[in-house]
């Protein structure tokens, strides 16, 4: 009888799927198409690339954009699915590999990151995407879970260990189940020996409509952009079976920034959790500390696609004009903090596609953080090519490069 196991992202991959954004620009200046083009450029020659488009019109735009950047679209497979959320990491096919060459998909329930109900039209549509994705890569074998969960909150080392955020999986997604029930099911489905439970995700990645957050000047007049509402891939990743990269904030940073101070408390708890953990051989994990990006705040206006997606009239009416803390729904322009992270990178065979933020004229602190993040990745992946991309436009929608893609592991020979 064939047995299946969860796979580390650093293991051999067959394909990577990317969902092409429905809108070409997040704001008047920030291009979504540019991010997607650069991700594809980094992946060409490393893995089969599958690009999912909302319709023929988006497919035509994607092909034109790629061709203009000298990318041979003949080597890319294009598929159609009417999805305007471009983060297949969370609802794409979660695939395990078998010891006899088979592969199996794990099908989870989905509720739009806790923003909607499972019965919502968008939740139902994205719930169907996992099966659609699996069919594109020839995987029919499926096991069904009773849990609500997204791929961005599951990290595997391929040796029987998974990492996830406890608050997300238990309190936010499955409040009707006990912690023991959730852990038991995850262990059974993924054939795990242990789950390392980080207490919370980042402060930045809380529910978007929670209320104001610290602004650049320390006052509370800014807001989160769209968020995944508690995903581990914003703060902590496996880079091989024994190595964990985790975001960390220094005492000095916390002193000068309220935002950093809020995150430091959570990230310190996460660090202590993984420091106490042991791998499949009973040894401590190798831990690499990743910096947290310098915050870059952006004013969103009604004409911006990123504004309409989160701060438009539809959401304002649904919330009754109030945020969760009782404050008024903000009026335009809304000053937001994108979901910035150096941990939201994609590992795909011999390349790591990572995030950066510095542009000419910005603070040198941003540049220094980018360079430090690059050095951490070079230490974690000494034999791989590291490609950094400015992902601020993607981050406005609550995720990054890792969220924007979904890899399918190669079958075991």
PyMOL commands that set and color helices and strands:
alter all, ss='L'
color gray80, all
select helices_A, chain A and resi 32-43+56-68+73-75+88-91+112-114+121-136+151-153+166-172+179-190+208-210+232-234+251-256+258-276+305-311+313-318+364-380+392-395+401-404
alter helices_A, ss='H'
color red, helices_A
select strands_A, chain A and resi 4-5+13-19+48-53+76-80+94-98+103-109+142-148+155-156+161-165+194-198+223-224+236-240+243-248+286-291+297-300+334-337+346-348+351-356+385-390+405-409
alter strands_A, ss='S'
color yellow, strands_A
deselect
rebuild
show_as cartoon
